[in-house]
């Protein structure tokens, strides 16, 4: 029997390219089937900053709006102590930070560029 259920999901790590999705539906007895694959072209909003993966192991990736000014990035530990600081050139839309030297724990990453102010948290494994 076909179901006409409607599902919603917000993928905060969607790529700017085409993203492919499908559902795995599992019955109570463990039997499962997959839905058809759908393709969705997604682009983050102009002012969205995406930080991934979270939790992070070795390298933290960032997608930023192409702001016209330099962007200052500050990483602070759970006590608020700055552990890393870097500058990105104006117009940078993608960057990464090596996190190998960070101890396991919760960190905040702050972005400041002109009127853009954004702080997010991530977990270092």
C-alpha positions as CSV (number, residue, x, y, z in Angstrom):
1,X,0.0,0.0,0.0
2,X,1.4,3.4,-1.0
3,X,1.5,6.2,1.5
4,X,1.0,9.8,0.6
5,X,2.7,11.1,3.8
6,X,4.4,14.5,3.6
7,X,7.7,14.9,5.4
8,X,9.8,18.0,6.1
9,X,13.4,18.3,7.0
10,X,15.8,21.2,7.0
11,X,19.3,20.2,6.0
12,X,21.6,22.8,7.5
13,X,24.6,21.3,5.8
14,X,23.2,21.2,2.2
15,X,25.7,21.8,-0.5
16,X,25.3,24.6,-3.0
17,X,25.1,21.9,-5.7
18,X,22.3,19.3,-6.1
19,X,21.6,17.3,-3.0
20,X,20.1,13.8,-3.1
21,X,17.7,12.4,-0.5
22,X,15.7,9.3,0.2
23,X,13.8,7.8,3.2
24,X,14.4,4.4,4.8
25,X,11.1,3.1,6.1
26,X,11.4,0.4,8.7
27,X,8.4,-1.8,9.7
28,X,7.9,-3.1,13.3
29,X,9.3,-6.5,12.2
30,X,12.6,-5.0,10.9
31,X,11.7,-5.2,7.2
32,X,12.5,-2.0,5.4
33,X,12.1,-0.3,2.0
34,X,13.5,2.9,0.5
35,X,11.6,5.7,-1.0
36,X,12.5,7.0,-4.5
37,X,15.5,9.3,-4.6
38,X,14.8,13.0,-5.0
39,X,17.2,15.7,-6.1
40,X,17.0,19.2,-4.6
41,X,19.1,22.2,-5.6
42,X,19.8,24.1,-2.4
43,X,21.8,27.2,-1.7
44,X,22.2,28.8,1.7
45,X,20.6,32.2,2.3
46,X,22.9,35.2,1.6
47,X,23.6,35.8,5.2
48,X,23.9,32.2,6.5
49,X,27.1,30.9,8.0
50,X,27.4,27.1,8.0
51,X,30.0,25.3,10.2
52,X,30.5,21.6,9.8
53,X,31.0,18.8,10.7
54,X,29.7,19.1,14.2
55,X,31.2,17.3,16.2
56,X,34.5,17.9,14.5
57,X,37.6,15.6,14.6
58,X,40.5,17.2,12.6
59,X,39.2,20.0,10.3
60,X,36.3,22.4,10.7
61,X,34.8,23.7,7.5
62,X,32.9,27.0,7.0
63,X,30.6,28.4,4.4
64,X,30.1,32.2,4.6
65,X,28.2,34.8,2.7
66,X,30.6,36.7,0.4
67,X,30.9,39.8,2.6
68,X,32.8,42.8,1.2
69,X,35.0,43.3,4.3
70,X,37.6,41.2,6.1
71,X,36.1,38.6,8.4
72,X,37.6,38.0,11.8
73,X,37.1,34.6,13.3
74,X,37.6,33.8,16.9
75,X,37.4,30.4,18.5
76,X,36.9,30.3,22.3
77,X,36.8,27.4,24.7
78,X,34.0,26.8,27.2
79,X,35.6,29.3,29.6
80,X,35.5,32.0,27.0
81,X,39.3,32.0,26.5
82,X,40.4,32.7,22.9
83,X,42.2,29.7,21.6
84,X,42.5,30.7,17.9
85,X,42.0,33.8,15.9
86,X,42.3,34.4,12.1
87,X,41.3,36.8,9.4
88,X,39.7,36.0,6.1
89,X,40.0,38.2,3.1
90,X,37.0,40.1,1.9
91,X,34.7,38.0,-0.4
92,X,35.8,34.6,1.1
93,X,32.9,32.2,0.9
94,X,34.6,28.9,2.1
95,X,37.4,28.2,4.6
96,X,38.6,25.6,7.0
97,X,40.4,25.5,10.3
98,X,42.7,22.7,11.6
99,X,41.4,21.6,14.9
100,X,43.9,18.9,15.7
101,X,45.6,21.0,18.5
102,X,42.3,21.7,20.3
103,X,41.4,19.6,23.4
104,X,38.1,17.7,23.3
105,X,35.2,19.9,24.4
106,X,32.7,22.6,23.5
107,X,33.9,25.7,21.7
108,X,32.2,28.8,20.3
109,X,33.2,30.3,16.9
110,X,32.5,33.9,16.3
111,X,32.4,35.7,12.9
112,X,32.7,39.5,12.7
113,X,32.7,41.4,9.4
114,X,31.2,44.8,9.0
115,X,27.6,44.5,10.1
116,X,27.8,40.6,10.1
117,X,28.0,39.2,13.6
118,X,27.4,35.5,14.2
119,X,28.4,33.0,16.9
120,X,28.0,29.3,16.8
121,X,29.0,26.4,18.9
122,X,30.8,23.2,17.9
123,X,32.1,20.1,19.7
124,X,35.7,18.9,19.2
125,X,36.0,15.1,19.6
